[in-house]
């Protein structure tokens, strides 16, 4: 891996390469899909938000883990 995919700014990870942007866009698209799917089967706002927030936390955790792994600088000998 020549270039890092993400750069860390505080607690946030911003993409710095095409692969990083694809991961970010994929995560956002999946979050929108999950929201629409949950909303189509729910009867109230709380029926929608509770499962969506749990799903969103999982998506953010996976994104952060991938970004953390690919933002570290390679060790030089």
Residue pairs with C-beta under 8 A, 6 or more apart in sequence:
1 70
1 74
3 16
3 17
4 16
4 17
4 70
4 71
4 72
4 73
5 15
5 16
5 17
5 19
5 20
5 23
5 66
5 67
5 70
5 71
6 13
6 14
6 15
6 16
6 20
6 67
6 68
6 70
6 71
7 13
7 14
7 16
7 71
8 67
8 68
8 71
13 63
13 64
13 67
13 68
13 71
14 20
15 21
15 23
15 24
20 67
20 70
23 63
23 66
23 67
24 63
27 59
27 60
27 62
27 63
30 59
31 55
31 56
31 59
34 52
34 55
34 56
34 59
35 48
35 52
38 48
38 51
38 52
38 55
39 48
39 52
42 48
42 51
